[in-house]
Amino acid sequence: MPSSPFAMFENAWYIGSFSHIPVKIHWTFLLIVLYVIGTGLSDGATMMEIAIEVAFILTIFVCVVLHEFGHALTAQRFGIKTEDIILLPIGGVARLRNMPEKPMQELIVAVMGPVVNVAIAILLGLLLYSLGRLDQLSPESLEQLSFENWQSFLPLLLMSNVMLVLFNMIPAFPMDGGRVLRALLSMGVGRLKATRIATLIGQAICLVLVGVGLYYGAYTLALIGVFIFFSATQEYRSVALDTALKAKTVRDCYNKDVPALTEFLGLTDAFETIMHHRHSHFPVINLYGQYCGWVSVLQIREGLRRNQDLRIGDVCSRTLLTMHPDTALTTALNTLAGDAEMVLVGENEQVLGTLDRDTIRQFIERVSS
Ligand SMILES: [Zn+2]
């Protein structure tokens, strides 16, 4: 379904995995490379200069990926899975399934990204030292660095990693610094209050960024300020929603009127039936009327595309969990984040209805609007 806040992440190419975490690159990333080549050509740069600059950008993004792995692998140690790491033109995003709620864990996860860039900068410094080129880092030489030859590559890379650390440690959501600040505050006051304070501080910093950016004509800085400002507001809403959801149970939102489909039903007939319902998942029953699995509209559509003669039993999923209606909604969300896209809701050996991610999502939209 669209309407997901992550819809913008859909057009990303898979490039590889490490420690079960897939790394993807968003197609708009190509625009940066094209932009560099384009401006290089129009400025009359040599092929060599353009090649060095493109190589430089790709290397920076490797550093960004390593930064994101700093977060993701640390989160993994706390038992939190990462959906994927996506590279966007504005930087990287490690999409953690959920954020650690223990302040200490959140602090460590947030800090481990920038720590990676500090480590890279130190390694580059040692490399320059061993090459006897440490003087390239003096303020006078830094001003003369350029992409004319490979000489400037390492010092520029070192400086970029320092910039990455400074930029990410700005204490405003969704920057790592904002998370560090929130975690520190959470240790004193509650998580919700900590988020509110951290958000306010972050927004004040954003206003300064925008002001400075506009005053000095640094429009990228102003734009970043605006972007952080709105992300901070969103983060606060999500925590407030989380707090509100804690009091809700499955009973508040499960579906009571979803028809069960028998596993011998042909997909064409099934399609006729589900068209009259707005649900995305349906329970499947066997010949004896026992629940034996679930099927999604997507599975039925894909099945029909493969072969018109398939039946529900050929495309449905056989893993079926039952959940008590008093289960906390946050727990239900975690369960539904796995392979089970739909669960039965039951009490006293009796099936009351069904629950899937879309139902919860719609419920959340109603609660939060
Ligand atoms: Zn980070």
Residues whose N, C-alpha, C, O or C-beta is under 5 A from the ligand:
A	BS01	ZN	G113 N168 D176
